[in-house]
Amino acid sequence: MIKIYIKISLVGLSCLFISSCTEYQKLRKTIDWQPKYEAAMKYYEKKDFTRAIGLFEDILPIIRGTKEAESANFYYAYAHFYQDLFILSAHYFETFLEVYSRSDLALEANYMFGYSLYMQSPKYDLDQTQSYEAINVMQNFINQYPTSEFAKNAGGIVNELELKLEKKEFENAKLYLNLRKYEAAIVTLENFIKEFPGSSFQEEAFFLTIKTTHDYAQASIRSVQNKRFKSCVDRYQTFVDKYPNSNFLKEAEEYYVNCTDFLSKFDL
């Protein structure tokens, strides 16, 4: 009996699937856009985004100027988002904003444009073009709609992406140091300190300027060592004033002592 029941159930499911496919194919072939629009919205509500997209694509070119075109374009963009097609959803939300800038849905579309860009943001060690774009769109959204229900989330996204950019820049500086490209490391660290004054990496970045300058001086030819060791001493003194209780203080002092020992012997 159980086997028979299972077979009947499978047959029933197969029939439903075939019926559903047949109905969908009939809709795709019809020239009347109204039932396609209604079916596309139903498929969307059922989270069948692939079929919804197919029907929306059939009708969007021919319903321009109708009241249904606005919602069709909006949910067409959302359907791509829910399919994890974030490049396309960003494009379609942006296009919606260009065409329907006065729509009641424009605020949400604006946020979703930024959110789609955010979802494209890669790991910190990769190119961050999408991150910069997402920050720009989200910050503009916050400025334009500060009391929106989406504003708090937009702010959180901006903070998250800025932290990613900070980490990328900071790790770049550390990479230069590890590769003994001292000049590049110093420039990158100094730029980081200026560009990200509130970063949680600031203290370590200051410390690494001491380490980098010290290592650079040690690796230099004799004629320029005095100048570079003095630069390390200056950086140490700035660091101590700024972070008197730093966890990096002991190691920084070791570099300072090395510098002063050298200068006491060779500073002429």
C-alpha positions in Angstrom: 0.0 0.0 0.0 2.8 2.4 0.9 4.5 1.8 -2.5 1.3 2.4 -4.3 0.7 5.6 -2.3 4.1 6.9 -3.2 3.7 6.1 -6.8 0.3 7.9 -6.9 1.9 10.9 -5.1 4.7 11.0 -7.6 2.3 10.8 -10.5 0.2 13.6 -9.0 3.2 15.8 -8.5 4.4 15.1 -12.1 1.0 16.1 -13.4 1.0 19.3 -11.4 4.5 20.1 -12.7 3.5 19.4 -16.3 0.3 21.4 -15.9 2.2 24.3 -14.4 4.8 24.2 -17.2 2.0 24.1 -19.8 0.2 27.0 -18.2 3.4 29.0 -18.1 4.3 28.2 -21.8 0.8 29.3 -22.8 1.2 32.6 -21.0 4.5 33.2 -22.8 2.9 32.7 -26.2 -0.1 34.9 -25.6 0.0 38.4 -27.1 -2.3 39.9 -24.4 0.0 41.5 -21.8 -2.6 41.9 -19.0 -2.8 38.2 -18.0 1.0 38.0 -18.3 1.4 40.9 -15.9 -1.1 39.4 -13.4 0.7 36.0 -13.7 4.1 37.6 -13.3 3.0 39.3 -10.0 1.6 36.0 -8.7 4.7 34.1 -9.6 6.7 36.8 -7.8 4.5 36.5 -4.7 5.1 32.7 -4.8 8.9 33.4 -5.0 9.0 31.8 -8.4 11.3 34.5 -9.6 12.6 32.8 -12.7 9.1 32.6 -14.2 8.2 36.1 -13.0 11.3 37.5 -14.7 10.4 35.7 -18.0 6.9 37.2 -18.0 8.1 40.6 -17.0 10.6 40.6 -19.9 7.8 39.8 -22.3 5.7 42.7 -21.3 8.0 45.5 -20.2 8.7 46.7 -23.8 5.0 47.0 -24.6 3.5 48.5 -21.3 5.6 51.7 -21.2 3.4 54.5 -20.1 0.8 52.4 -18.3 0.2 52.4 -14.6 1.3 48.8 -14.4 4.8 49.6 -15.9 6.0 51.2 -12.7 5.3 48.2 -10.5 6.5 45.8 -13.2 9.9 47.5 -13.4 10.2 47.6 -9.6 9.4 44.0 -9.0 11.5 43.0 -12.1 14.5 44.5 -10.3 13.6 42.8 -7.0 13.2 39.4 -8.8 16.8 39.7 -10.0 17.9 40.6 -6.5 16.3 37.6 -5.0 18.0 35.4 -7.6 21.4 36.8 -6.3 21.9 38.6 -9.7 23.1 41.7 -7.9 24.8 43.3 -10.9 21.5 43.2 -12.8 19.4 44.2 -9.8 21.6 47.3 -9.3 21.2 48.2 -12.9 17.4 47.8 -12.9 16.9 49.7 -9.6 19.1 52.5 -11.0 17.1 52.5 -14.2 13.9 52.6 -12.2 15.1 55.7 -10.4 15.9 57.4 -13.6 12.5 56.7 -15.1 10.3 56.9 -12.0 12.1 59.4 -9.8 8.8 60.8 -8.4 7.4 57.4 -7.7 6.3 56.4 -4.2 8.6 53.4 -4.7 11.6 55.6 -5.5 12.9 55.7 -1.9 13.0 51.9 -1.6 14.5 51.5 -5.1 17.2 54.0 -4.1 18.1 52.0 -1.0 18.0 48.7 -3.0 20.2 50.2 -5.6 22.8 50.8 -2.9 22.1 47.4 -1.3 22.7 45.6 -4.6 26.0 47.4 -4.9 26.8 46.4 -1.3 26.1 42.7 -2.1 28.7 42.9 -4.9 31.4 44.1 -2.5 34.2 41.5 -2.4 36.7 40.4 0.2 38.8 43.3 1.5 41.9 42.1 -0.4 40.2 42.4 -3.8 39.3 45.5 -5.9 36.8 47.6 -4.0 35.2 49.6 -6.8 31.7 48.3 -5.8 32.4 49.2 -2.2 33.2 52.8 -3.0 30.1 53.0 -5.2 27.9 51.4 -2.5 29.2 53.9 0.1 28.5 56.8 -2.2 25.0 55.7 -3.0 24.2 54.8 0.6 25.6 58.0 2.0 23.6 60.0 -0.5 20.5 58.0 0.5 21.1 58.9 4.2 21.5 62.5 3.4 18.3 62.6 1.3 16.2 60.4 3.6 17.6 60.7 7.1 14.4 59.6 8.8 13.7 56.7 6.4 13.1 53.2 7.8 16.1 52.2 5.7 18.4 54.9 7.0 19.8 52.9 10.0 20.6 49.9 7.8 22.2 52.2 5.2 24.4 53.7 8.0 25.4 50.2 9.1 26.4 49.3 5.6 28.5 52.5 5.2 30.3 51.7 8.4 30.9 48.1 7.4 32.3 49.0 4.0 34.5 51.8 5.3 36.0 49.3 7.8 36.7 47.0 4.8 38.4 49.8 3.0 40.5 50.7 6.1 41.5 47.1 6.4 42.5 46.8 2.8 44.7 50.0 3.0 46.2 48.9 6.3 47.0 45.4 5.0 48.6 46.9 1.9 51.0 48.8 4.1 51.9 45.7 6.1 52.4 43.8 2.8 54.9 46.5 1.6 56.7 46.2 5.0 56.9 42.4 4.7 58.3 42.7 1.2 60.8 45.2 2.5 59.5 47.9 0.2 60.1 50.5 3.0 59.4 53.7 1.1 56.0 52.4 -0.2 55.2 51.1 3.3 55.9 54.5 4.9 53.9 56.4 2.3 50.9 54.0 2.6 51.0 54.1 6.4 51.1 57.9 6.4 48.2 58.1 3.9 46.3 55.6 6.0 46.8 57.7 9.2 45.5 60.9 7.4 42.6 59.2 5.5 41.3 57.2 8.4 41.8 59.2 11.6 39.1 57.3 13.5 40.2 53.9 12.5 40.7 51.1 15.1 44.0 50.4 13.2 45.4 53.9 13.9 47.6 53.0 16.9 49.2 50.0 15.2 49.7 52.1 12.0 51.6 54.8 14.0 53.7 52.0 15.6 54.4 50.5 12.2 55.8 53.8 10.9 58.4 53.5 13.7 59.2 49.9 12.8 59.3 50.6 9.1 61.5 53.7 9.4 63.9 51.8 11.7 64.2 48.9 9.3 64.6 51.2 6.4 67.4 53.0 8.2 69.2 49.8 9.0 68.9 48.7 5.4 70.2 52.0 4.0 73.7 53.0 2.9 75.7 54.8 5.5 75.4 58.3 4.1 71.6 58.4 4.7 71.4 56.4 7.9 71.6 59.3 10.3 68.7 61.1 8.7 66.5 58.0 8.7 67.3 57.0 12.3 66.5 60.6 13.4 63.2 60.3 11.6 62.5 57.1 13.5 63.3 58.9 16.8 60.9 61.7 15.9 58.1 59.2 15.1 58.7 57.4 18.4 58.4 60.6 20.4 55.1 61.4 18.6 53.9 57.9 19.2 54.6 58.1 23.0 52.8 61.4 23.3 49.8 60.1 21.5 49.7 56.6 23.0 51.5 56.6 26.3 49.9 53.3 27.4 50.1 51.5 24.1 50.6 47.7 23.9 53.2 48.4 21.3 55.2 50.7 23.6 57.8 48.1 24.7 58.7 47.1 21.1 58.7 50.7 20.0 61.2 51.5 22.8 63.5 48.8 21.5 63.6 50.5 18.1 64.1 53.9 19.8 67.1 52.6 21.8 68.6 51.1 18.6 68.3 54.4 16.9 69.7 56.5 19.7 72.6 54.0 20.2 73.5 54.4 16.5 73.2 58.1 16.6 75.3 58.4 19.7 78.1 56.6 17.9 77.9 57.9 14.4 75.9 61.3 14.5 78.6 63.7 13.4 
